[in-house]
Amino acid sequence: MRSREIEENKKLLKLTNRQRSIIVGMLLGDEHLETTNKGRTFRLKVEHFSNQLTYVNWLYEELKPFVLTPPKTKSKLLKGARLESYGFKTLSLAQLRFYGKQFYDDLRCKHVPAQIGRWLNPLALAVWFMDNGSSKSKLHKAVIFNTQGFKKREIKLLQAALLDNFDIEAKIRKQKEGLQLLIVGPSVEQFYVIVRPHVLPDFDYKFGSLVNILPKEYRRRSKVS
């Protein structure tokens, strides 16, 4: 497709509510936005280790209208070991400017928006969980979110959003690398019921022992929506 056609096409693109929720979850996780024109447009970069191919392909299919080139595998040498990553980039779009302004202070440093509670719905929460959440261990009835890249006041915004939106209580847990959000007790079951219908089957391992603690009606595989 020629440059003029691409630019005309970009003007017609519109984000659906579903795509907006997915983007919120991605940005709370490991994905990030890039700009090359001081914030007039942004592109979303997706990159994961090659063992998360299913997740990357799912994100690609969800955001396909905004992507010119399908996911690719990249190989690089890191400390003597060859690592493979798999990912894609969206087009540089004005439609992503809202998220660039909300999630980035100076167009480089990502943070949690003050209004995150407005956008954190079950789908966004599930994408965030798939991206950088997990069970604490196979032996613990607990869920963690790796929020080490955010400041404490920002993590408190997420903590408040979980409580206000889903009645999920989360604790802030100190680690060497920074602060994590930890969900324990009855809130774990509440969390499981909310996100399970949206979590890809390949990510069931992230629930750890949670898949065995609930009544059978909650353990049935719902169609990913």
Residue frames relative to the residue before (quaternion, step in Angstrom):
aa qw qx qy qz dx dy dz
M 1.0000 0.0000 0.0000 0.0000 0.00 0.00 0.00
R 0.4347 -0.7171 0.4850 0.2483 3.59 -0.89 0.96
S 0.6897 -0.5177 0.3238 0.3891 3.57 -1.22 0.58
R 0.6633 0.5083 -0.3175 0.4482 3.60 0.89 -0.88
E 0.6415 0.5207 -0.3153 0.4668 3.56 1.02 -0.83
I 0.6358 0.5305 -0.3214 0.4593 3.57 1.00 -0.88
E 0.6782 0.4958 -0.2946 0.4555 3.59 0.86 -0.95
E 0.6528 0.4952 -0.3155 0.4786 3.60 1.00 -0.76
N 0.6335 0.5419 -0.3139 0.4544 3.55 1.05 -0.83
K 0.6401 0.5616 -0.3161 0.4183 3.56 0.97 -0.92
K 0.6334 0.5508 -0.3258 0.4350 3.57 1.07 -0.74
L 0.6896 0.4881 -0.2739 0.4595 3.58 1.15 -0.60
L 0.5608 0.6343 -0.3825 0.3699 3.57 1.22 -0.38
K 0.0359 -0.7897 0.6125 -0.0062 3.54 -1.09 0.81
L 0.4051 -0.7056 0.5260 0.2474 3.58 -0.94 0.86
T 0.3404 -0.7086 0.5779 0.2191 3.56 -1.00 0.85
N 0.6610 -0.4852 0.3768 0.4309 3.59 -1.26 0.24
R 0.6234 0.5425 -0.3321 0.4547 3.57 1.06 -0.77
Q 0.6704 0.4901 -0.2957 0.4722 3.58 0.89 -0.92
R 0.6195 0.5420 -0.3393 0.4552 3.58 1.05 -0.71
S 0.6545 0.5074 -0.3097 0.4671 3.58 0.96 -0.86
I 0.6439 0.5201 -0.3168 0.4631 3.56 0.98 -0.87
I 0.6534 0.5165 -0.3140 0.4558 3.60 0.93 -0.85
V 0.6188 0.5352 -0.3420 0.4623 3.60 0.99 -0.78
G 0.6729 0.4948 -0.2910 0.4667 3.59 0.91 -0.94
M 0.6443 0.5285 -0.3149 0.4542 3.57 1.01 -0.82
L 0.7047 0.4708 -0.2701 0.4569 3.57 0.91 -0.92
L 0.5959 0.5118 -0.3685 0.4971 3.59 1.19 -0.37
G 0.6796 0.4545 -0.2697 0.5088 3.57 1.25 -0.47
D 0.8202 -0.3074 0.2179 0.4305 3.55 -1.08 -0.82
E 0.5551 0.6188 -0.4063 0.3793 3.60 1.17 -0.27
H 0.0764 -0.8075 0.5822 0.0554 3.57 -1.18 0.41
L 0.4406 -0.6730 0.5375 0.2531 3.52 -1.36 0.38
E 0.1511 -0.7695 0.6158 0.0768 3.54 -1.19 0.66
T 0.0517 -0.7759 0.6267 0.0511 3.56 -1.15 0.62
T 0.1824 -0.7825 0.5866 0.1017 3.56 -1.08 0.74
N 0.7352 0.3760 -0.2208 0.5190 3.60 1.28 0.09
K 0.6399 -0.5865 0.3041 0.3925 3.55 1.02 0.98
G 0.7650 -0.4398 0.2018 0.4249 3.56 0.96 0.89
R 0.4312 0.6856 -0.4862 0.3280 3.61 1.19 0.21
T 0.7740 0.0134 -0.0064 0.6330 3.56 1.11 -0.75
F 0.1764 -0.7697 0.6056 0.0986 3.56 -1.28 0.43
R 0.1510 -0.7388 0.6391 0.1515 3.53 -1.28 0.39
L 0.3858 -0.7164 0.5429 0.2078 3.53 -1.17 0.72
K 0.1707 -0.7931 0.5798 0.0758 3.57 -0.76 1.05
V 0.0955 -0.7810 0.6171 0.0089 3.55 -0.88 1.06
E 0.1915 0.7772 -0.5799 0.1515 3.58 -0.72 1.04
H 0.0761 0.7835 -0.6086 0.0992 3.54 -0.78 1.12
F 0.6284 -0.4826 0.4190 0.4435 3.55 -1.28 0.19
S 0.6340 -0.5968 0.3496 0.3459 3.55 -1.10 0.75
N 0.5908 0.5678 -0.3873 0.4225 3.64 1.18 -0.30
Q 0.6704 0.4441 -0.3067 0.5092 3.61 1.28 -0.03
L 0.1424 0.8415 -0.5010 0.1431 3.51 1.19 0.72
T 0.6452 0.5381 -0.3314 0.4293 3.62 0.91 -0.88
Y 0.6616 0.5091 -0.2990 0.4623 3.56 0.96 -0.91
V 0.6602 0.5019 -0.3062 0.4673 3.59 0.90 -0.91
N 0.6532 0.5087 -0.3145 0.4644 3.59 0.96 -0.82
W 0.6279 0.5271 -0.3288 0.4688 3.58 1.07 -0.75
L 0.6499 0.5004 -0.3119 0.4795 3.60 0.94 -0.87
Y 0.6314 0.5383 -0.3290 0.4510 3.57 1.00 -0.82
E 0.6712 0.4936 -0.3020 0.4633 3.59 0.88 -0.93
E 0.6562 0.5155 -0.3097 0.4558 3.59 1.03 -0.79
L 0.7832 0.3100 -0.1448 0.5192 3.58 1.04 -0.78
K 0.2577 0.8439 -0.4485 0.1421 3.56 1.33 0.15
P 0.6436 0.5303 -0.3626 0.4161 3.67 0.85 -0.72
F 0.7180 0.4418 -0.2370 0.4829 3.58 1.20 -0.51
V 0.6572 0.4957 -0.2857 0.4906 3.59 1.33 0.03
L 0.3199 -0.7663 0.5309 0.1693 3.57 -0.89 0.96
T 0.7965 0.2113 -0.0789 0.5610 3.58 1.02 -0.88
P 0.4848 -0.6822 0.4638 0.2908 3.64 -0.79 0.97
P 0.6899 -0.4743 0.3323 0.4344 3.64 -1.22 0.31
K 0.1190 -0.7849 0.6065 0.0426 3.53 -1.15 0.75
T 0.4177 -0.6718 0.5500 0.2676 3.53 -1.28 0.46
K 0.0925 -0.7771 0.6213 0.0386 3.55 -1.00 0.91
S 0.1844 -0.7798 0.5914 0.0903 3.55 -1.11 0.70
K 0.0749 0.7948 -0.5997 0.0560 3.57 -0.95 0.87
L 0.4353 -0.6835 0.5315 0.2467 3.51 -1.27 0.58
L 0.0397 0.7989 -0.5966 0.0652 3.59 -0.74 1.08
K 0.8335 -0.1204 0.0201 0.5389 3.56 -0.54 1.24
G 0.7500 -0.4196 0.2014 0.4700 3.55 0.94 0.94
A 0.6788 0.4437 -0.2904 0.5080 3.58 1.25 -0.14
R 0.3571 -0.7287 0.5433 0.2153 3.56 -1.01 0.83
L 0.0925 -0.8058 0.5849 0.0035 3.55 -0.70 1.15
E 0.2148 -0.7696 0.5897 0.1173 3.54 -1.06 0.79
S 0.0876 -0.7743 0.6254 0.0397 3.53 -0.97 0.93
Y 0.2057 -0.7661 0.6027 0.0869 3.54 -1.26 0.48
G 0.3171 0.7754 -0.4981 0.2241 3.57 -0.70 0.96
F 0.2247 -0.7464 0.6096 0.1440 3.52 -1.38 -0.19
K 0.2718 -0.7209 0.6062 0.1974 3.54 -1.35 0.15
T 0.4208 -0.6615 0.5466 0.2942 3.54 -1.14 0.60
L 0.6268 -0.4577 0.4417 0.4500 3.51 -1.34 -0.04
S 0.5007 -0.6057 0.5058 0.3559 3.57 -1.22 0.33
L 0.0051 -0.8651 0.4900 -0.1071 3.53 -0.33 1.34
A 0.4875 -0.6300 0.5207 0.3070 3.54 -1.15 0.69
Q 0.5862 0.6069 -0.3596 0.3985 3.58 1.16 -0.60
L 0.6866 0.4580 -0.2808 0.4899 3.60 1.20 -0.42
R 0.4214 0.7307 -0.4554 0.2847 3.59 1.26 -0.06
F 0.5920 0.5814 -0.3638 0.4232 3.60 1.01 -0.77
Y 0.7058 0.4528 -0.2626 0.4773 3.58 0.90 -0.96
G 0.5985 0.5526 -0.3564 0.4575 3.56 1.12 -0.60
K 0.6849 0.4755 -0.2809 0.4753 3.57 0.96 -0.87
Q 0.6892 0.4926 -0.2831 0.4497 3.59 1.04 -0.76
F 0.7827 0.3735 -0.1710 0.4675 3.58 0.89 -0.94
Y 0.7582 0.3319 -0.1923 0.5272 3.61 1.22 -0.23
D 0.4037 -0.7258 0.5122 0.2190 3.56 -0.86 1.04
D 0.8262 0.0908 0.0129 0.5558 3.54 0.71 -1.13
L 0.6123 -0.5778 0.3042 0.4457 3.54 1.27 0.63
R 0.7173 0.4000 -0.2601 0.5078 3.61 1.24 0.09
C 0.7718 0.3469 -0.1685 0.5055 3.58 0.90 -0.96
K 0.2989 -0.7814 0.5244 0.1585 3.59 -0.52 1.18
H 0.0203 0.7906 -0.6114 0.0261 3.57 -1.06 0.76
V 0.5607 -0.5760 0.4667 0.3689 3.57 -1.32 0.13
P 0.4204 -0.7173 0.4885 0.2649 3.63 -0.68 1.01
A 0.5865 -0.5924 0.4249 0.3528 3.58 -1.12 0.68
Q 0.7370 0.4131 -0.2219 0.4868 3.59 1.12 -0.68
I 0.2362 0.8208 -0.5015 0.1381 3.62 1.18 0.38
G 0.5867 0.6039 -0.3645 0.3978 3.58 1.09 -0.62
R 0.6203 0.5558 -0.3410 0.4359 3.59 1.15 -0.55
W 0.7817 0.3735 -0.1545 0.4750 3.57 1.08 -0.74
L 0.5940 0.5806 -0.3764 0.4104 3.60 1.20 -0.27
N 0.0846 0.7858 -0.6001 0.1229 3.57 -0.16 1.35
P 0.7573 -0.4003 0.2338 0.4600 3.65 -1.21 0.11
L 0.6634 0.4952 -0.3195 0.4611 3.62 0.93 -0.79
A 0.6505 0.5024 -0.3168 0.4733 3.60 0.92 -0.87
L 0.6442 0.5230 -0.3149 0.4607 3.58 1.01 -0.83
A 0.6598 0.5076 -0.3053 0.4624 3.60 0.98 -0.85
V 0.6484 0.5002 -0.3214 0.4754 3.61 0.98 -0.80
W 0.6237 0.5277 -0.3286 0.4739 3.58 0.99 -0.80
F 0.6522 0.5129 -0.3042 0.4680 3.60 0.99 -0.86
M 0.6662 0.4892 -0.3116 0.4687 3.60 0.88 -0.89
D 0.6715 0.5308 -0.2933 0.4259 3.55 1.03 -0.82
N 0.8376 -0.1353 0.0852 0.5224 3.61 0.72 -0.88
G 0.5157 0.5893 -0.4530 0.4260 3.56 1.06 0.78
S 0.0287 0.7877 -0.6153 0.0073 3.57 -1.31 0.19
S 0.5645 -0.5050 0.4797 0.4430 3.54 -1.31 -0.02
K 0.6013 -0.5731 0.4006 0.3867 3.58 -1.12 0.57
S 0.7266 -0.2514 0.1711 0.6162 3.57 1.06 -0.84
K 0.6737 -0.4878 0.3611 0.4216 3.56 -1.26 0.15
L 0.7021 0.4742 -0.2547 0.4661 3.57 1.20 -0.50
H 0.7170 0.4375 -0.2439 0.4848 3.58 1.24 -0.33
K 0.3417 -0.6945 0.5959 0.2141 3.52 -1.14 0.77
A 0.4903 0.6345 -0.4357 0.4088 3.56 0.41 1.24
V 0.2161 -0.7527 0.6110 0.1158 3.56 -1.24 0.61
I 0.1240 -0.7911 0.5949 0.0696 3.57 -1.01 0.81
F 0.1724 -0.7237 0.6554 0.1303 3.50 -1.31 0.56
N 0.3533 -0.7508 0.5237 0.1928 3.55 -0.80 1.04
T 0.0471 0.8338 -0.5390 0.1100 3.52 0.14 1.37
Q 0.2583 0.8261 -0.4764 0.1548 3.60 1.24 0.35
G 0.6511 0.5398 -0.3224 0.4252 3.60 1.13 -0.51
F 0.6756 0.4811 -0.2886 0.4784 3.57 1.28 -0.21
K 0.5330 -0.6123 0.4791 0.3338 3.57 -1.25 0.45
K 0.6804 -0.5161 0.3351 0.3980 3.56 -1.23 0.51
R 0.6623 0.5052 -0.3201 0.4514 3.60 0.90 -0.84
E 0.6391 0.5115 -0.3237 0.4746 3.59 1.14 -0.61
I 0.6337 0.5180 -0.3235 0.4747 3.57 1.05 -0.77
K 0.6142 0.5425 -0.3423 0.4597 3.58 1.11 -0.64
L 0.5914 0.5498 -0.3584 0.4686 3.59 1.15 -0.58
L 0.6581 0.4894 -0.2980 0.4884 3.58 1.00 -0.84
Q 0.6171 0.5501 -0.3263 0.4583 3.56 1.02 -0.84
A 0.6798 0.4821 -0.2788 0.4772 3.59 0.94 -0.92
A 0.6426 0.5296 -0.3215 0.4508 3.59 1.02 -0.81
L 0.6324 0.5269 -0.3270 0.4643 3.60 1.01 -0.79
L 0.6841 0.4806 -0.2826 0.4703 3.56 0.96 -0.86
D 0.7123 0.4687 -0.2647 0.4504 3.57 0.82 -0.99
N 0.7486 0.4286 -0.2219 0.4545 3.59 0.90 -0.93
F 0.8346 0.1996 -0.0480 0.5111 3.58 0.99 -0.85
D 0.3895 -0.7147 0.4770 0.3316 3.59 1.29 -0.12
I 0.4269 0.6720 -0.4715 0.3794 3.57 1.08 0.84
E 0.2286 -0.7721 0.5810 0.1185 3.56 -0.74 1.07
A 0.0272 -0.7952 0.6053 -0.0227 3.57 -0.85 1.02
K 0.2801 -0.7473 0.5819 0.1569 3.54 -1.12 0.75
I 0.3918 -0.6771 0.5638 0.2650 3.55 -1.20 0.53
R 0.1184 -0.8236 0.5546 -0.0117 3.54 -0.65 1.20
K 0.3382 -0.7617 0.5227 0.1794 3.57 -0.74 1.08
Q 0.0222 -0.7710 0.6362 -0.0201 3.54 -1.02 0.99
K 0.6840 -0.4665 0.3448 0.4423 3.60 -1.24 0.24
E 0.7246 0.4535 -0.2398 0.4602 3.56 0.96 -0.92
G 0.7476 -0.2965 0.2280 0.5488 3.59 1.22 -0.35
L 0.6718 -0.4990 0.3748 0.3991 3.57 -1.18 -0.60
Q 0.1777 -0.7618 0.6168 0.0876 3.54 -1.07 0.87
L 0.3614 -0.6552 0.6015 0.2799 3.52 -1.35 0.28
L 0.1068 -0.8043 0.5844 0.0110 3.57 -0.83 1.03
I 0.1358 -0.7760 0.6134 0.0559 3.57 -0.82 1.05
V 0.0483 0.8080 -0.5816 0.0807 3.58 -0.69 1.09
G 0.7643 0.4062 -0.2618 0.4269 3.56 -1.37 0.02
P 0.8296 -0.2008 0.1502 0.4989 3.59 -1.17 -0.59
S 0.5881 0.6010 -0.3665 0.3983 3.59 1.14 -0.58
V 0.5643 0.5944 -0.3901 0.4196 3.59 1.18 -0.51
E 0.6664 0.4884 -0.3011 0.4761 3.58 0.92 -0.88
Q 0.6197 0.5381 -0.3291 0.4670 3.56 1.04 -0.79
F 0.6439 0.5257 -0.3013 0.4672 3.57 0.96 -0.91
Y 0.6562 0.5370 -0.3006 0.4366 3.55 0.88 -1.03
V 0.6777 0.4988 -0.2906 0.4555 3.57 0.84 -1.00
I 0.6718 0.5158 -0.2971 0.4408 3.60 0.99 -0.83
V 0.7997 0.3486 -0.1811 0.4540 3.60 0.74 -1.00
R 0.5172 0.6967 -0.4119 0.2783 3.60 1.07 -0.61
P 0.6701 0.5054 -0.3380 0.4258 3.66 0.83 -0.78
H 0.7271 0.4360 -0.2376 0.4741 3.60 1.16 -0.48
V 0.5965 0.5898 -0.3570 0.4110 3.60 1.24 -0.26
L 0.4879 -0.6745 0.4737 0.2873 3.58 -0.88 0.96
P 0.6085 -0.5857 0.3896 0.3673 3.62 -1.02 0.75
D 0.6239 0.5627 -0.3396 0.4228 3.60 1.05 -0.73
F 0.7097 0.4479 -0.2509 0.4825 3.58 1.22 -0.40
D 0.3247 0.7568 -0.5049 0.2587 3.58 1.20 0.32
Y 0.5802 0.6020 -0.3752 0.4001 3.58 1.11 -0.63
K 0.6045 0.5815 -0.3580 0.4101 3.59 1.13 -0.53
F 0.6161 0.5494 -0.3479 0.4444 3.57 1.22 -0.37
G 0.2841 -0.7881 0.5036 0.2109 3.59 1.24 -0.33
S 0.8322 -0.1650 0.1445 0.5093 3.58 -0.91 -0.96
L 0.4533 0.7110 -0.4464 0.2996 3.61 1.24 -0.16
V 0.6032 0.5867 -0.3647 0.3987 3.58 1.08 -0.64
N 0.7289 0.4238 -0.2383 0.4820 3.60 1.21 -0.37
I 0.6384 0.5884 -0.3287 0.3718 3.60 1.19 -0.20
L 0.6940 0.4824 -0.2789 0.4559 3.58 1.20 -0.35
P 0.6438 -0.4935 0.3982 0.4282 3.60 -1.23 0.28
K 0.6809 -0.5373 0.3154 0.3849 3.56 -1.15 0.64
E 0.6357 0.5556 -0.3573 0.3994 3.60 0.95 -0.75
Y 0.6749 0.4639 -0.2954 0.4920 3.59 1.18 -0.46
R 0.6682 0.5193 -0.3077 0.4349 3.57 1.18 -0.40
R 0.4970 0.6488 -0.4416 0.3703 3.57 1.23 -0.11
R 0.4925 -0.6628 0.4867 0.2850 3.49 -1.09 0.77
S 0.2014 -0.7593 0.6098 0.1046 3.54 -0.69 1.14
K 0.5612 -0.5842 0.4533 0.3718 3.56 -1.16 0.54
V 0.4681 -0.6649 0.4983 0.3008 3.59 -0.88 0.92
S 0.1158 -0.8246 0.5531 0.0253 3.56 -0.73 1.08
